[in-house]
Amino acid sequence: MGERVGITPKSWTAEFHHGVLHLGKRWYVVSAEIDERGHAEGVRLDGPYADKASAEAQAGRMGLGE
């Protein structure tokens, strides 16, 4: 496998992944399907949420729990 290019963490491979992202004064849930080559497909940004706990709770409700 070649070296990954972009912003996805190297630990995200060939699976559905999610994370909580802070932009400005709001929190978001970002999710994507990462293939074995490290390419992201179906990238989705949900939010905004008022705080980190709210974003994490929404990720859990979406079935994206770690």
Protein Blocks (a to p, Z undefined) as FASTA:
>chain_A
ZZdedjbdfklghiacdddddehjbccdddddddfkopaehiacedddfbfklmmmmmmm
nopaZZ
